[in-house]
Amino acid sequence: MQTTVPERKSLADDSTFFKKLFDDVLNAWHSQDSSKAAPFYSQEPNLNFFDFAPLKFTGWEEYADGVQRMFFDNMPPNSSGFQLSDDFQVKRFGSGAVTNATFHFWAKMKDGSKIENDGRVTTVWEKSGDKWLIVHDHWSFPFSPK
């Protein structure tokens, strides 16, 4: 896991660095063990994180517990997948950065139901010492009227 701050040489360097960092976050979540994702997140207690459901989680602990309970406890191991699109973007400003991308997600739940959808994610990063930590995530699926 590389979270140390690279020397800023170009926008391409930022893109390469944050894309790798984001891939590491995805791999940690894909393990279905939220403790593996914890090192990527700020532990400040009042930060808001927006996932697919519910409306919000406040603080890392609530986020980790909620994702575990709502998703991972209801999914068999290795029953989901995630494909990031090629539109990943980063905007770095001082000690902060914002990344965003679209993705395709699929999962099979323990009850046999399936989830599959295209979505979007925006992540806000803050430099803390020599590491970049996530201070806000916003994952969502666009509204699709039937």
DRENTORKOL-3810 file (N, C-alpha, C; in nm, 4 decimals):
REM DRENTORKOL-3810
@n.u->0.0844; n.v->-0.1169; n.w->0.0000; ca.u->0.0000; ca.v->0.0000; ca.w->0.0000; c.u->0.0890; c.v->0.1232; c.w->0.0000
@n.u->0.0795; n.v->0.2014; n.w->-0.1069; ca.u->0.1577; ca.v->0.3247; ca.w->-0.1152; c.u->0.0656; c.v->0.4419; c.w->-0.0884
@n.u->0.0837; n.v->0.5080; n.w->0.0244; ca.u->0.0046; ca.v->0.6269; ca.w->0.0529; c.u->0.0926; c.v->0.7481; c.w->0.0732
@n.u->0.2245; n.v->0.7324; n.w->0.0628; ca.u->0.3120; ca.v->0.8466; ca.w->0.0834; c.u->0.3015; c.v->0.9419; c.w->-0.0347
@n.u->0.3226; n.v->1.0672; n.w->-0.0064; ca.u->0.3046; ca.v->1.1735; ca.w->-0.1042; c.u->0.4176; c.v->1.1719; c.w->-0.2065
@n.u->0.3836; n.v->1.1600; n.w->-0.3353; ca.u->0.4886; ca.v->1.1650; ca.w->-0.4363; c.u->0.5326; c.v->1.3086; c.w->-0.4590
@n.u->0.6535; n.v->1.3244; n.w->-0.5112; ca.u->0.6959; ca.v->1.4565; ca.w->-0.5538; c.u->0.6091; c.v->1.4936; c.w->-0.6727
@n.u->0.5536; n.v->1.6117; n.w->-0.6690; ca.u->0.4631; ca.v->1.6534; ca.w->-0.7763; c.u->0.5430; c.v->1.7063; c.w->-0.8934
@n.u->0.5365; n.v->1.6327; n.w->-1.0033; ca.u->0.6086; ca.v->1.6729; ca.w->-1.1238; c.u->0.5123; c.v->1.7168; c.w->-1.2326
@n.u->0.3962; n.v->1.6517; n.w->-1.2401; ca.u->0.3017; ca.v->1.6835; ca.w->-1.3467; c.u->0.1628; c.v->1.6322; c.w->-1.3109
@n.u->0.0648; n.v->1.6760; n.w->-1.3879; ca.u->-0.0706; ca.v->1.6246; ca.w->-1.3695; c.u->-0.0759; c.v->1.4753; c.w->-1.3983
@n.u->0.0052; n.v->1.4289; n.w->-1.4913; ca.u->0.0101; ca.v->1.2852; ca.w->-1.5210; c.u->0.0612; c.v->1.2072; c.w->-1.4004
@n.u->0.1601; n.v->1.2623; n.w->-1.3295; ca.u->0.2089; ca.v->1.1967; ca.w->-1.2077; c.u->0.0977; c.v->1.1880; c.w->-1.1039
@n.u->0.0211; n.v->1.2963; n.w->-1.0875; ca.u->-0.0920; ca.v->1.2943; ca.w->-0.9941; c.u->-0.1913; c.v->1.1859; c.w->-1.0332
@n.u->-0.2234; n.v->1.1794; n.w->-1.1615; ca.u->-0.3203; ca.v->1.0818; ca.w->-1.2083; c.u->-0.2714; c.v->0.9394; c.w->-1.1828
@n.u->-0.1468; n.v->0.9124; n.w->-1.2146; ca.u->-0.0904; ca.v->0.7792; ca.w->-1.1925; c.u->-0.0905; c.v->0.7431; c.w->-1.0449
@n.u->-0.0460; n.v->0.8363; n.w->-0.9611; ca.u->-0.0390; ca.v->0.8118; ca.w->-0.8176; c.u->-0.1772; c.v->0.7852; c.w->-0.7582
@n.u->-0.2739; n.v->0.8743; n.w->-0.7840; ca.u->-0.4062; ca.v->0.8599; ca.w->-0.7225; c.u->-0.4844; c.v->0.7427; c.w->-0.7819
@n.u->-0.4633; n.v->0.7104; n.w->-0.9082; ca.u->-0.5297; ca.v->0.5939; ca.w->-0.9671; c.u->-0.4796; c.v->0.4668; c.w->-0.8979
@n.u->-0.3495; n.v->0.4569; n.w->-0.8742; ca.u->-0.2931; ca.v->0.3414; ca.w->-0.8031; c.u->-0.3463; c.v->0.3360; c.w->-0.6601
@n.u->-0.3501; n.v->0.4506; n.w->-0.5944; ca.u->-0.4010; ca.v->0.4574; ca.w->-0.4576; c.u->-0.5476; c.v->0.4153; c.w->-0.4528
@n.u->-0.6274; n.v->0.4633; n.w->-0.5491; ca.u->-0.7683; ca.v->0.4267; ca.w->-0.5534; c.u->-0.7848; c.v->0.2770; c.w->-0.5813
@n.u->-0.7041; n.v->0.2226; n.w->-0.6709; ca.u->-0.7081; ca.v->0.0772; ca.w->-0.6964; c.u->-0.6768; c.v->-0.0011; c.w->-0.5689
@n.u->-0.5816; n.v->0.0474; n.w->-0.4901; ca.u->-0.5492; ca.v->-0.0181; ca.w->-0.3628; c.u->-0.6686; c.v->-0.0153; c.w->-0.2669
@n.u->-0.7409; n.v->0.0956; n.w->-0.2644; ca.u->-0.8610; ca.v->0.1064; ca.w->-0.1802; c.u->-0.9654; c.v->0.0045; c.w->-0.2270
@n.u->-0.9873; n.v->-0.0025; n.w->-0.3579; ca.u->-1.0850; ca.v->-0.0984; ca.w->-0.4112; c.u->-1.0478; c.v->-0.2415; c.w->-0.3766
@n.u->-0.9209; n.v->-0.2742; n.w->-0.3894; ca.u->-0.8762; ca.v->-0.4095; ca.w->-0.3545; c.u->-0.8978; c.v->-0.4387; c.w->-0.2067
@n.u->-0.8764; n.v->-0.3400; n.w->-0.1233; ca.u->-0.9001; ca.v->-0.3591; ca.w->0.0207; c.u->-1.0483; c.v->-0.3869; c.w->0.0467
@n.u->-1.1370; n.v->-0.3084; n.w->-0.0150; ca.u->-1.2807; ca.v->-0.3310; ca.w->0.0035; c.u->-1.3222; c.v->-0.4659; c.w->-0.0552
@n.u->-1.2642; n.v->-0.5039; n.w->-0.1672; ca.u->-1.3016; ca.v->-0.6289; ca.w->-0.2321; c.u->-1.2706; c.v->-0.7504; c.w->-0.1444
@n.u->-1.1807; n.v->-0.7349; n.w->-0.0494; ca.u->-1.1503; ca.v->-0.8443; ca.w->0.0438; c.u->-1.2694; c.v->-0.8771; c.w->0.1346
@n.u->-1.3689; n.v->-0.7888; n.w->0.1371; ca.u->-1.4857; ca.v->-0.8004; ca.w->0.2235; c.u->-1.4482; c.v->-0.7956; c.w->0.3715
@n.u->-1.3387; n.v->-0.7284; n.w->0.3992; ca.u->-1.2918; ca.v->-0.7082; ca.w->0.5364; c.u->-1.2610; c.v->-0.5591; c.w->0.5506
@n.u->-1.3515; n.v->-0.4850; n.w->0.6120; ca.u->-1.3360; ca.v->-0.3399; ca.w->0.6184; c.u->-1.2098; c.v->-0.2966; c.w->0.6932
@n.u->-1.1537; n.v->-0.3822; n.w->0.7770; ca.u->-1.0304; ca.v->-0.3444; ca.w->0.8466; c.u->-0.9145; c.v->-0.3262; c.w->0.7480
@n.u->-0.9228; n.v->-0.3928; n.w->0.6329; ca.u->-0.8175; ca.v->-0.3763; ca.w->0.5313; c.u->-0.8293; c.v->-0.2418; c.w->0.4601
@n.u->-0.9479; n.v->-0.1837; n.w->0.4582; ca.u->-0.9671; ca.v->-0.0519; ca.w->0.3985; c.u->-0.9355; c.v->0.0606; c.w->0.4974
@n.u->-0.9388; n.v->0.0311; n.w->0.6260; ca.u->-0.9220; ca.v->0.1334; ca.w->0.7306; c.u->-0.7985; c.v->0.2216; c.w->0.7143
@n.u->-0.6812; n.v->0.1684; n.w->0.6771; ca.u->-0.5629; ca.v->0.2543; ca.w->0.6671; c.u->-0.5733; c.v->0.3649; c.w->0.5618
@n.u->-0.6694; n.v->0.3541; n.w->0.4720; ca.u->-0.6857; ca.v->0.4540; ca.w->0.3669; c.u->-0.7771; c.v->0.5688; c.w->0.4090
@n.u->-0.8423; n.v->0.5558; n.w->0.5239; ca.u->-0.9454; ca.v->0.6507; ca.w->0.5658; c.u->-0.9040; c.v->0.7292; c.w->0.6882
@n.u->-0.9418; n.v->0.8565; n.w->0.6893; ca.u->-0.9233; ca.v->0.9378; ca.w->0.8088; c.u->-1.0125; c.v->0.8807; c.w->0.9195
@n.u->-0.9620; n.v->0.8821; n.w->1.0388; ca.u->-1.0369; ca.v->0.8301; ca.w->1.1530; c.u->-1.1085; c.v->0.9410; c.w->1.2305
@n.u->-1.1132; n.v->1.0618; n.w->1.1738; ca.u->-1.1865; ca.v->1.1708; ca.w->1.2389; c.u->-1.3322; c.v->1.1284; c.w->1.2564
@n.u->-1.3892; n.v->1.1473; n.w->1.3746; ca.u->-1.5196; ca.v->1.0878; ca.w->1.4047; c.u->-1.6409; c.v->1.1509; c.w->1.3359
@n.u->-1.6334; n.v->1.2739; n.w->1.2901; ca.u->-1.7527; ca.v->1.3395; ca.w->1.2367; c.u->-1.7568; c.v->1.3521; c.w->1.0851
@n.u->-1.6712; n.v->1.2798; n.w->1.0147; ca.u->-1.6718; ca.v->1.2855; ca.w->0.8688; c.u->-1.7901; c.v->1.2071; c.w->0.8132
@n.u->-1.8464; n.v->1.2565; n.w->0.7042; ca.u->-1.9580; ca.v->1.1874; ca.w->0.6393; c.u->-1.9087; c.v->1.1076; c.w->0.5193
@n.u->-1.9636; n.v->0.9872; n.w->0.5058; ca.u->-1.9348; ca.v->0.9007; ca.w->0.3921; c.u->-2.0685; c.v->0.8583; c.w->0.3328
@n.u->-2.0814; n.v->0.8715; n.w->0.2015; ca.u->-2.2056; ca.v->0.8362; ca.w->0.1319; c.u->-2.1809; c.v->0.7114; c.w->0.0486
@n.u->-2.2490; n.v->0.6032; n.w->0.0830; ca.u->-2.2384; ca.v->0.4789; ca.w->0.0093; c.u->-2.3713; c.v->0.4557; c.w->-0.0607
@n.u->-2.3908; n.v->0.3396; n.w->-0.1201; ca.u->-2.5138; ca.v->0.3113; ca.w->-0.1925; c.u->-2.6353; c.v->0.3214; c.w->-0.1008
@n.u->-2.6208; n.v->0.2827; n.w->0.0227; ca.u->-2.7267; ca.v->0.2910; ca.w->0.1221; c.u->-2.6588; c.v->0.2833; c.w->0.2584
@n.u->-2.7123; n.v->0.3406; n.w->0.3575; ca.u->-2.8259; ca.v->0.4315; ca.w->0.3691; c.u->-2.7869; c.v->0.5711; c.w->0.3198
@n.u->-2.8536; n.v->0.6726; n.w->0.3714; ca.u->-2.8265; ca.v->0.8093; ca.w->0.3285; c.u->-2.6826; c.v->0.8499; c.w->0.3562
@n.u->-2.6317; n.v->0.8188; n.w->0.4763; ca.u->-2.4931; ca.v->0.8533; ca.w->0.5098; c.u->-2.4456; c.v->0.7717; c.w->0.6282
@n.u->-2.3135; n.v->0.7654; n.w->0.6383; ca.u->-2.2465; ca.v->0.7114; ca.w->0.7556; c.u->-2.1654; c.v->0.8261; c.w->0.8133
@n.u->-2.1609; n.v->0.8368; n.w->0.9446; ca.u->-2.0821; ca.v->0.9414; ca.w->1.0092; c.u->-1.9644; c.v->0.8763; c.w->1.0813
@n.u->-1.8460; n.v->0.9090; n.w->1.0367; ca.u->-1.7239; ca.v->0.8545; ca.w->1.0945; c.u->-1.6874; c.v->0.7199; c.w->1.0356
@n.u->-1.5559; n.v->0.6910; n.w->1.0379; ca.u->-1.5064; ca.v->0.5660; ca.w->0.9804; c.u->-1.5689; c.v->0.4433; c.w->1.0469
@n.u->-1.5797; n.v->0.4434; n.w->1.1778; ca.u->-1.6309; ca.v->0.3254; ca.w->1.2479; c.u->-1.7722; c.v->0.2905; c.w->1.2011
@n.u->-1.8598; n.v->0.3910; n.w->1.1921; ca.u->-1.9965; ca.v->0.3652; ca.w->1.1453; c.u->-1.9968; c.v->0.3199; c.w->0.9994
@n.u->-1.9103; n.v->0.3798; n.w->0.9182; ca.u->-1.8991; ca.v->0.3426; ca.w->0.7769; c.u->-1.8557; c.v->0.1962; c.w->0.7638
@n.u->-1.7485; n.v->0.1600; n.w->0.8298; ca.u->-1.6962; ca.v->0.0234; ca.w->0.8224; c.u->-1.7996; c.v->-0.0779; c.w->0.8717
@n.u->-1.8619; n.v->-0.0498; n.w->0.9855; ca.u->-1.9624; ca.v->-0.1411; ca.w->1.0405; c.u->-2.0836; c.v->-0.1514; c.w->0.9482
@n.u->-2.1261; n.v->-0.0386; n.w->0.8929; ca.u->-2.2436; ca.v->-0.0370; ca.w->0.8057; c.u->-2.2225; c.v->-0.1144; c.w->0.6769
@n.u->-2.1080; n.v->-0.0939; n.w->0.6130; ca.u->-2.0785; ca.v->-0.1671; ca.w->0.4897; c.u->-2.0683; c.v->-0.3166; c.w->0.5191
@n.u->-2.0053; n.v->-0.3516; n.w->0.6284; ca.u->-1.9946; ca.v->-0.4924; ca.w->0.6670; c.u->-2.1331; c.v->-0.5543; c.w->0.6848
@n.u->-2.2165; n.v->-0.4863; n.w->0.7597; ca.u->-2.3499; ca.v->-0.5382; ca.w->0.7924; c.u->-2.4425; c.v->-0.5403; c.w->0.6695
@n.u->-2.4419; n.v->-0.4316; n.w->0.5920; ca.u->-2.5360; ca.v->-0.4200; ca.w->0.4801; c.u->-2.4945; c.v->-0.5018; c.w->0.3582
@n.u->-2.3655; n.v->-0.5113; n.w->0.3340; ca.u->-2.3195; ca.v->-0.5773; ca.w->0.2121; c.u->-2.2453; c.v->-0.7074; c.w->0.2400
@n.u->-2.1319; n.v->-0.6982; n.w->0.3058; ca.u->-2.0446; ca.v->-0.8148; ca.w->0.3178; c.u->-2.1080; c.v->-0.9295; c.w->0.3945
@n.u->-2.1854; n.v->-0.9007; n.w->0.4990; ca.u->-2.2522; ca.v->-1.0080; ca.w->0.5727; c.u->-2.3582; c.v->-1.0770; c.w->0.4872
@n.u->-2.4008; n.v->-1.0127; n.w->0.3787; ca.u->-2.5045; ca.v->-1.0676; ca.w->0.2914; c.u->-2.4508; c.v->-1.1209; c.w->0.1591
@n.u->-2.3186; n.v->-1.1230; n.w->0.1445; ca.u->-2.2552; ca.v->-1.1714; ca.w->0.0214; c.u->-2.1632; c.v->-1.2886; c.w->0.0532
@n.u->-2.1718; n.v->-1.3940; n.w->-0.0255; ca.u->-2.0706; ca.v->-1.4984; ca.w->-0.0100; c.u->-1.9335; c.v->-1.4419; c.w->-0.0501
@n.u->-1.8255; n.v->-1.4998; n.w->-0.0009; ca.u->-1.6923; ca.v->-1.4539; ca.w->-0.0426; c.u->-1.6764; c.v->-1.4630; c.w->-0.1945
@n.u->-1.6042; n.v->-1.3687; n.w->-0.2490; ca.u->-1.5720; ca.v->-1.3666; ca.w->-0.3926; c.u->-1.6956; c.v->-1.3678; c.w->-0.4820
@n.u->-1.8017; n.v->-1.3013; n.w->-0.4393; ca.u->-1.9257; ca.v->-1.3020; ca.w->-0.5168; c.u->-1.9581; c.v->-1.1667; c.w->-0.5785
@n.u->-1.8613; n.v->-1.0765; n.w->-0.5798; ca.u->-1.8866; ca.v->-0.9451; ca.w->-0.6372; c.u->-1.7688; c.v->-0.9053; c.w->-0.7256
@n.u->-1.7952; n.v->-0.8077; n.w->-0.8087; ca.u->-1.6907; ca.v->-0.7577; ca.w->-0.8960; c.u->-1.7085; c.v->-0.6096; c.w->-0.9215
@n.u->-1.6013; n.v->-0.5489; n.w->-0.9639; ca.u->-1.5993; ca.v->-0.4051; ca.w->-0.9809; c.u->-1.5068; c.v->-0.3731; c.w->-1.0970
@n.u->-1.5572; n.v->-0.3008; n.w->-1.1958; ca.u->-1.4745; ca.v->-0.2604; ca.w->-1.3085; c.u->-1.4769; c.v->-0.1087; c.w->-1.3192
@n.u->-1.3636; n.v->-0.0475; n.w->-1.2896; ca.u->-1.3510; ca.v->0.0972; ca.w->-1.3009; c.u->-1.3421; c.v->0.1341; c.w->-1.4482
@n.u->-1.4141; n.v->0.2371; n.w->-1.4894; ca.u->-1.4091; ca.v->0.2843; ca.w->-1.6280; c.u->-1.2779; c.v->0.3576; c.w->-1.6526
@n.u->-1.2551; n.v->0.3947; n.w->-1.7745; ca.u->-1.1296; ca.v->0.4616; ca.w->-1.8091; c.u->-1.1388; c.v->0.6137; c.w->-1.7990
@n.u->-1.2356; n.v->0.6631; n.w->-1.7220; ca.u->-1.2545; ca.v->0.8078; ca.w->-1.7104; c.u->-1.2084; c.v->0.8645; c.w->-1.5755
@n.u->-1.1213; n.v->0.7932; n.w->-1.5054; ca.u->-1.0702; ca.v->0.8379; ca.w->-1.3753; c.u->-1.0071; c.v->0.9766; c.w->-1.3895
@n.u->-1.0421; n.v->1.0666; n.w->-1.2968; ca.u->-0.9869; ca.v->1.2025; ca.w->-1.2964; c.u->-0.9398; c.v->1.2385; c.w->-1.1563
@n.u->-0.8413; n.v->1.3269; n.w->-1.1498; ca.u->-0.7941; ca.v->1.3799; ca.w->-1.0225; c.u->-0.7710; c.v->1.5295; c.w->-1.0370
@n.u->-0.8075; n.v->1.6019; n.w->-0.9329; ca.u->-0.7769; ca.v->1.7446; ca.w->-0.9226; c.u->-0.7122; c.v->1.7650; c.w->-0.7874
@n.u->-0.5849; n.v->1.7993; n.w->-0.7886; ca.u->-0.5091; ca.v->1.8175; ca.w->-0.6645; c.u->-0.4957; c.v->1.9665; c.w->-0.6362
@n.u->-0.5128; n.v->2.0033; n.w->-0.5093; ca.u->-0.5012; ca.v->2.1430; ca.w->-0.4682; c.u->-0.4408; c.v->2.1471; c.w->-0.3293
@n.u->-0.3177; n.v->2.1949; n.w->-0.3182; ca.u->-0.2509; ca.v->2.2021; ca.w->-0.1884; c.u->-0.2475; c.v->2.0677; c.w->-0.1200
@n.u->-0.3038; n.v->2.0623; n.w->0.0011; ca.u->-0.3036; ca.v->1.9380; ca.w->0.0777; c.u->-0.4311; c.v->1.8568; c.w->0.0566
@n.u->-0.5008; n.v->1.8852; n.w->-0.0527; ca.u->-0.6225; ca.v->1.8114; ca.w->-0.0822; c.u->-0.6266; c.v->1.7657; c.w->-0.2265
@n.u->-0.7134; n.v->1.6694; n.w->-0.2536; ca.u->-0.7360; ca.v->1.6214; ca.w->-0.3893; c.u->-0.8759; c.v->1.5624; c.w->-0.3969
@n.u->-0.9322; n.v->1.5684; n.w->-0.5153; ca.u->-1.0614; ca.v->1.5070; ca.w->-0.5423; c.u->-1.0427; c.v->1.4141; c.w->-0.6614
@n.u->-1.0887; n.v->1.2901; n.w->-0.6473; ca.u->-1.0877; ca.v->1.1963; ca.w->-0.7584; c.u->-1.2309; c.v->1.1578; c.w->-0.7909
@n.u->-1.2539; n.v->1.1215; n.w->-0.9167; ca.u->-1.3867; ca.v->1.0738; ca.w->-0.9553; c.u->-1.3743; c.v->0.9794; c.w->-1.0734
@n.u->-1.4729; n.v->0.8919; n.w->-1.0858; ca.u->-1.4760; ca.v->0.7953; ca.w->-1.1949; c.u->-1.6149; c.v->0.7328; c.w->-1.2019
@n.u->-1.6393; n.v->0.6644; n.w->-1.3106; ca.u->-1.7582; ca.v->0.5809; ca.w->-1.3210; c.u->-1.7116; c.v->0.4346; c.w->-1.3170
@n.u->-1.8060; n.v->0.3448; n.w->-1.2920; ca.u->-1.7703; ca.v->0.2038; ca.w->-1.2751; c.u->-1.8889; c.v->0.1146; c.w->-1.3061
@n.u->-1.8614; n.v->-0.0137; n.w->-1.3193; ca.u->-1.9646; ca.v->-0.1170; ca.w->-1.3307; c.u->-1.9464; c.v->-0.2099; c.w->-1.2101
@n.u->-2.0568; n.v->-0.2402; n.w->-1.1422; ca.u->-2.0536; ca.v->-0.3210; ca.w->-1.0205; c.u->-2.1524; c.v->-0.4363; c.w->-1.0352
@n.u->-2.1157; n.v->-0.5535; n.w->-0.9847; ca.u->-2.2071; ca.v->-0.6666; ca.w->-0.9810; c.u->-2.1806; c.v->-0.7481; c.w->-0.8543
@n.u->-2.2867; n.v->-0.8073; n.w->-0.8034; ca.u->-2.2744; ca.v->-0.8914; ca.w->-0.6836; c.u->-2.3889; c.v->-0.9916; c.w->-0.6800
@n.u->-2.3593; n.v->-1.1063; n.w->-0.6225; ca.u->-2.4619; ca.v->-1.2068; ca.w->-0.5949; c.u->-2.4734; c.v->-1.2157; c.w->-0.4438
@n.u->-2.5939; n.v->-1.2030; n.w->-0.3949; ca.u->-2.6170; ca.v->-1.2034; ca.w->-0.2518; c.u->-2.6433; c.v->-1.3465; c.w->-0.2029
@n.u->-2.6335; n.v->-1.3664; n.w->-0.0727; ca.u->-2.6568; ca.v->-1.4988; ca.w->-0.0139; c.u->-2.7972; c.v->-1.5508; c.w->-0.0418
@n.u->-2.8945; n.v->-1.4597; n.w->-0.0553; ca.u->-3.0317; ca.v->-1.5029; ca.w->-0.0810; c.u->-3.0562; c.v->-1.5344; c.w->-0.2294
@n.u->-2.9513; n.v->-1.5259; n.w->-0.3113; ca.u->-2.9626; ca.v->-1.5566; ca.w->-0.4531; c.u->-2.9912; c.v->-1.4365; c.w->-0.5413
@n.u->-3.0302; n.v->-1.3254; n.w->-0.4824; ca.u->-3.0566; ca.v->-1.2055; ca.w->-0.5633; c.u->-2.9252; c.v->-1.1500; c.w->-0.6178
@n.u->-2.9383; n.v->-1.0727; n.w->-0.7233; ca.u->-2.8210; ca.v->-1.0152; ca.w->-0.7875; c.u->-2.8350; c.v->-0.8637; c.w->-0.7957
@n.u->-2.7210; n.v->-0.7990; n.w->-0.7873; ca.u->-2.7126; ca.v->-0.6541; ca.w->-0.8050; c.u->-2.6164; c.v->-0.6314; c.w->-0.9203
@n.u->-2.6575; n.v->-0.5479; n.w->-1.0145; ca.u->-2.5664; ca.v->-0.5101; ca.w->-1.1227; c.u->-2.6070; c.v->-0.3726; c.w->-1.1709
@n.u->-2.5089; n.v->-0.2837; n.w->-1.1765; ca.u->-2.5408; ca.v->-0.1470; ca.w->-1.2169; c.u->-2.4128; c.v->-0.0709; c.w->-1.2486
@n.u->-2.4291; n.v->0.0341; n.w->-1.3249; ca.u->-2.3215; ca.v->0.1300; ca.w->-1.3455; c.u->-2.3372; c.v->0.2399; c.w->-1.2420
@n.u->-2.2260; n.v->0.2910; n.w->-1.1944; ca.u->-2.2324; ca.v->0.3932; ca.w->-1.0912; c.u->-2.1212; c.v->0.4948; c.w->-1.1063
@n.u->-2.1114; n.v->0.5793; n.w->-1.0041; ca.u->-2.0100; ca.v->0.6852; ca.w->-1.0018; c.u->-1.9578; c.v->0.7002; c.w->-0.8606
@n.u->-1.8354; n.v->0.7455; n.w->-0.8510; ca.u->-1.7736; ca.v->0.7644; ca.w->-0.7207; c.u->-1.6907; c.v->0.8923; c.w->-0.7228
@n.u->-1.7026; n.v->0.9687; n.w->-0.6167; ca.u->-1.6185; ca.v->1.0861; ca.w->-0.5938; c.u->-1.5542; c.v->1.0678; c.w->-0.4572
@n.u->-1.4239; n.v->1.0874; n.w->-0.4510; ca.u->-1.3497; ca.v->1.0698; ca.w->-0.3267; c.u->-1.2687; c.v->1.1958; c.w->-0.2987
@n.u->-1.2760; n.v->1.2421; n.w->-0.1747; ca.u->-1.1989; ca.v->1.3589; ca.w->-0.1322; c.u->-1.0848; c.v->1.3088; c.w->-0.0437
@n.u->-0.9641; n.v->1.3494; n.w->-0.0791; ca.u->-0.8417; ca.v->1.3074; ca.w->-0.0105; c.u->-0.7801; c.v->1.4272; c.w->0.0606
@n.u->-0.7164; n.v->1.4002; n.w->0.1737; ca.u->-0.6439; ca.v->1.5046; ca.w->0.2464; c.u->-0.5070; c.v->1.4499; c.w->0.2854
@n.u->-0.4057; n.v->1.5304; n.w->0.2629; ca.u->-0.2707; ca.v->1.4904; ca.w->0.3008; c.u->-0.2583; c.v->1.5042; c.w->0.4520
@n.u->-0.2174; n.v->1.3972; n.w->0.5162; ca.u->-0.1979; ca.v->1.3950; ca.w->0.6608; c.u->-0.0578; c.v->1.3414; c.w->0.6861
@n.u->0.0350; n.v->1.4305; n.w->0.7228; ca.u->0.1744; ca.v->1.3896; ca.w->0.7344; c.u->0.2255; c.v->1.3536; c.w->0.5976
@n.u->0.2732; n.v->1.2295; n.w->0.5817; ca.u->0.3222; ca.v->1.1867; ca.w->0.4506; c.u->0.2236; c.v->1.0935; c.w->0.3798
@n.u->0.0977; n.v->1.0897; n.w->0.4255; ca.u->-0.0031; ca.v->1.0017; ca.w->0.3663; c.u->-0.1215; c.v->1.0816; c.w->0.3150
@n.u->-0.1864; n.v->1.0257; n.w->0.2147; ca.u->-0.3141; ca.v->1.0779; ca.w->0.1669; c.u->-0.4235; c.v->0.9895; c.w->0.2248
@n.u->-0.5200; n.v->1.0512; n.w->0.2924; ca.u->-0.6308; ca.v->0.9773; ca.w->0.3531; c.u->-0.7629; c.v->1.0251; c.w->0.2956
@n.u->-0.8575; n.v->0.9338; n.w->0.2861; ca.u->-0.9910; ca.v->0.9678; ca.w->0.2388; c.u->-1.0678; c.v->1.0335; c.w->0.3531
@n.u->-1.1205; n.v->1.1522; n.w->0.3259; ca.u->-1.2017; ca.v->1.2231; ca.w->0.4247; c.u->-1.3492; c.v->1.2269; c.w->0.3831
@n.u->-1.3770; n.v->1.1833; n.w->0.2598; ca.u->-1.5156; ca.v->1.1737; ca.w->0.2145; c.u->-1.5222; c.v->1.0853; c.w->0.0905
@n.u->-1.6158; n.v->0.9929; n.w->0.0900; ca.u->-1.6491; ca.v->0.9106; ca.w->-0.0256; c.u->-1.7943; c.v->0.9368; c.w->-0.0609
@n.u->-1.8236; n.v->0.9346; n.w->-0.1899; ca.u->-1.9634; ca.v->0.9420; ca.w->-0.2339; c.u->-1.9806; c.v->0.8442; c.w->-0.3489
@n.u->-2.0452; n.v->0.7325; n.w->-0.3194; ca.u->-2.0750; ca.v->0.6278; ca.w->-0.4168; c.u->-2.2236; c.v->0.6359; c.w->-0.4493
@n.u->-2.2587; n.v->0.6277; n.w->-0.5779; ca.u->-2.4013; ca.v->0.6301; ca.w->-0.6114; c.u->-2.4268; c.v->0.5654; c.w->-0.7464
@n.u->-2.5509; n.v->0.5234; n.w->-0.7616; ca.u->-2.6016; ca.v->0.4741; ca.w->-0.8894; c.u->-2.6981; c.v->0.5785; c.w->-0.9414
@n.u->-2.6952; n.v->0.6077; n.w->-1.0700; ca.u->-2.7931; ca.v->0.7029; ca.w->-1.1236; c.u->-2.9348; c.v->0.6466; c.w->-1.1154
@n.u->-3.0304; n.v->0.7332; n.w->-1.1028; ca.u->-3.1708; ca.v->0.6949; ca.w->-1.0981; c.u->-3.2097; c.v->0.6356; c.w->-1.2331
@n.u->-3.2737; n.v->0.5198; n.w->-1.2284; ca.u->-3.3186; ca.v->0.4539; ca.w->-1.3520; c.u->-3.4667; c.v->0.4196; c.w->-1.3397
@n.u->-3.5535; n.v->0.5096; n.w->-1.3864; ca.u->-3.6966; ca.v->0.4771; ca.w->-1.3773; c.u->-3.7294; c.v->0.3560; c.w->-1.4628
@n.u->-3.8196; n.v->0.2745; n.w->-1.4135; ca.u->-3.8560; ca.v->0.1514; ca.w->-1.4866; c.u->-3.9754; c.v->0.1749; c.w->-1.5735
END
